[in-house]
Amino acid sequence: MDYTYRIIYDPVEHAAIYRKLKEENLLWCLFSEIDEWQWSEDLYIKMHNSSNVRETWAGYIDGELAGLAYIWPFQGSWRTRCAELGLTAFRPYFKYAARLARQGLLEIIKHHDGAISSFVGRVPAPNRHILNMLGELGFQKKFKIPELFWYTRQQRHVDGWIVFAQPQDIKATWEVE
């Protein structure tokens, strides 16, 4: 299998990604605090293409869009070397998600050439699959915060984890094949 990665800049591509996320019913797990009725293609494009603060990385397996990584400076600050992270894989590629994400993170680290010293993520506690996968990638669960998220799927507040990794943690998880 051939894994490739690139940054998405084009609003037309962002619109296609939004439609694919919606079609596969993945918006709720990627952005658990936004109610499904609030989503629109325009909102998604605005979130991901309105500035150069947020990067959308697309991961491909054998040329097919398989997953996404979103990174942005921690709390939107330009004075940080910590990147916030959001990950998703499309349903046909769930079984490849860990490898897709790990190699994508390595590509992001390489692209930013030492400018990222750490990654932080916020994960709703009910998302056991992503928490397990992040553990495979070298992330550690650092803090559990009561009722951190409004979990639109369950229409209630749920606890959330703050997860953390440094580039060397990700690189150490397994050798790239």
JOFEN-V188144 format. One record per pair of residues at least 24 apart in sequence whose ideal C-beta (glycine too) atoms are under 8 Angstrom apart, sorted by the first residue. I is the first residue (numbers start at 1). J is the second residue. D is the distance in Angstrom with one decimal. If there is no record, write none. Layout:
[[I & J & D] [I & J & D]]
This chain:
[[1 & 61 & 5.5] [1 & 62 & 5.9] [1 & 96 & 7.5] [2 & 60 & 8.0] [2 & 61 & 7.1] [2 & 62 & 5.4] [2 & 63 & 7.4] [3 & 59 & 6.7] [3 & 60 & 7.1] [3 & 61 & 5.9] [3 & 99 & 7.3] [3 & 100 & 6.4] [3 & 103 & 5.1] [3 & 104 & 7.9] [4 & 59 & 7.6] [4 & 60 & 4.7] [4 & 63 & 7.7] [5 & 57 & 5.7] [5 & 58 & 6.9] [5 & 59 & 5.3] [5 & 60 & 7.2] [5 & 103 & 7.4] [5 & 104 & 5.2] [5 & 107 & 4.4] [5 & 108 & 7.8] [6 & 57 & 7.1] [6 & 58 & 5.9] [6 & 60 & 7.9] [7 & 55 & 5.6] [7 & 56 & 6.7] [7 & 57 & 5.7] [7 & 58 & 7.8] [7 & 111 & 7.9] [8 & 48 & 7.7] [8 & 56 & 4.4] [8 & 57 & 7.4] [8 & 58 & 5.2] [9 & 49 & 7.3] [11 & 45 & 5.1] [11 & 49 & 5.0] [13 & 58 & 7.9] [14 & 44 & 6.5] [14 & 45 & 4.8] [14 & 48 & 5.2] [14 & 49 & 5.2] [14 & 56 & 7.0] [15 & 41 & 5.3] [15 & 44 & 7.6] [15 & 45 & 6.0] [17 & 44 & 7.6] [17 & 48 & 8.0] [17 & 56 & 7.3] [17 & 58 & 7.4] [17 & 65 & 7.6] [17 & 68 & 6.8] [18 & 44 & 4.0] [18 & 45 & 7.0] [20 & 65 & 6.9] [20 & 90 & 6.6] [21 & 88 & 7.4] [24 & 90 & 5.8] [24 & 91 & 5.0] [26 & 88 & 5.7] [26 & 90 & 7.2] [26 & 91 & 7.5] [28 & 152 & 5.8] [28 & 153 & 5.0] [29 & 88 & 7.0] [29 & 127 & 6.5] [29 & 130 & 7.8] [29 & 153 & 7.6] [30 & 68 & 7.9] [30 & 86 & 6.2] [30 & 88 & 4.8] [31 & 86 & 8.0] [32 & 124 & 5.1] [32 & 127 & 7.6] [32 & 149 & 5.6] [32 & 150 & 7.7] [32 & 151 & 5.4] [32 & 152 & 6.1] [32 & 153 & 6.9] [33 & 149 & 5.5] [33 & 150 & 4.9] [33 & 151 & 7.6] [33 & 152 & 6.7] [34 & 152 & 6.6] [35 & 152 & 4.8] [36 & 152 & 6.4] [55 & 108 & 7.9] [57 & 104 & 5.9] [57 & 107 & 7.4] [57 & 108 & 6.2] [59 & 89 & 8.0] [59 & 100 & 4.9] [59 & 101 & 7.6] [59 & 103 & 7.6] [59 & 104 & 4.7] [61 & 93 & 6.1] [61 & 96 & 6.2] [61 & 100 & 6.7] [65 & 90 & 6.7] [66 & 90 & 5.9] [66 & 92 & 7.7] [66 & 93 & 3.9] [66 & 96 & 6.6] [66 & 100 & 5.6] [67 & 93 & 6.0] [67 & 97 & 6.4] [67 & 100 & 4.9] [67 & 101 & 6.9] [67 & 104 & 7.3] [69 & 101 & 6.9] [69 & 104 & 5.0] [69 & 105 & 7.0] [69 & 108 & 6.6] [71 & 108 & 6.3] [71 & 116 & 7.8] [71 & 119 & 7.7] [74 & 120 & 5.8] [81 & 115 & 6.2] [81 & 116 & 6.0] [81 & 117 & 4.2] [81 & 118 & 7.2] [82 & 116 & 7.5] [82 & 117 & 6.6] [82 & 118 & 4.7] [82 & 119 & 7.2] [82 & 120 & 5.8] [83 & 108 & 7.9] [83 & 116 & 4.9] [83 & 118 & 7.4] [83 & 119 & 5.3] [83 & 120 & 7.4] [84 & 119 & 7.6] [84 & 120 & 5.5] [84 & 121 & 6.8] [84 & 122 & 7.7] [85 & 119 & 4.8] [85 & 120 & 7.0] [85 & 121 & 4.7] [86 & 121 & 7.0] [87 & 121 & 7.9] [87 & 130 & 7.0] [87 & 133 & 7.9] [97 & 133 & 5.9] [98 & 133 & 5.1] [98 & 136 & 4.9] [98 & 137 & 6.6] [101 & 133 & 6.8] [101 & 137 & 6.0] [102 & 136 & 7.8] [102 & 137 & 5.2] [102 & 170 & 6.5] [102 & 173 & 6.4] [102 & 174 & 7.5] [103 & 176 & 6.5] [105 & 137 & 6.8] [105 & 170 & 5.1] [106 & 170 & 6.7] [106 & 171 & 6.9] [106 & 176 & 6.8] [109 & 167 & 4.7] [109 & 170 & 7.1] [109 & 171 & 7.8] [116 & 167 & 6.8] [117 & 166 & 6.6] [117 & 167 & 7.4] [118 & 164 & 6.5] [118 & 165 & 7.0] [118 & 166 & 5.0] [118 & 167 & 7.8] [119 & 164 & 7.0] [119 & 165 & 5.1] [119 & 166 & 7.6] [119 & 170 & 7.7] [120 & 162 & 6.5] [120 & 163 & 7.1] [120 & 164 & 5.6] [121 & 162 & 7.5] [121 & 163 & 4.5] [121 & 164 & 7.8] [122 & 148 & 6.8] [122 & 149 & 7.7] [122 & 160 & 5.6] [122 & 161 & 7.4] [122 & 162 & 6.1] [122 & 163 & 7.7] [123 & 160 & 6.3] [123 & 161 & 4.9] [123 & 163 & 5.9] [124 & 148 & 7.5] [124 & 149 & 4.6] [124 & 151 & 5.6] [124 & 158 & 5.2] [124 & 159 & 7.7] [124 & 160 & 5.3] [125 & 158 & 5.7] [125 & 159 & 4.2] [125 & 160 & 6.0] [125 & 161 & 6.1] [126 & 151 & 6.6] [126 & 154 & 7.3] [126 & 158 & 5.7] [131 & 161 & 6.4] [131 & 163 & 7.4] [134 & 163 & 5.3] [134 & 165 & 7.7] [136 & 173 & 6.5] [137 & 165 & 6.8] [137 & 170 & 5.8] [137 & 173 & 5.9] [138 & 165 & 4.8] [138 & 169 & 3.5] [138 & 170 & 4.6] [138 & 171 & 7.8] [138 & 172 & 6.2] [138 & 173 & 4.6] [139 & 163 & 4.4] [139 & 164 & 6.4] [139 & 165 & 4.2] [139 & 169 & 7.2] [140 & 164 & 5.7] [140 & 165 & 6.9] [140 & 169 & 7.7]]
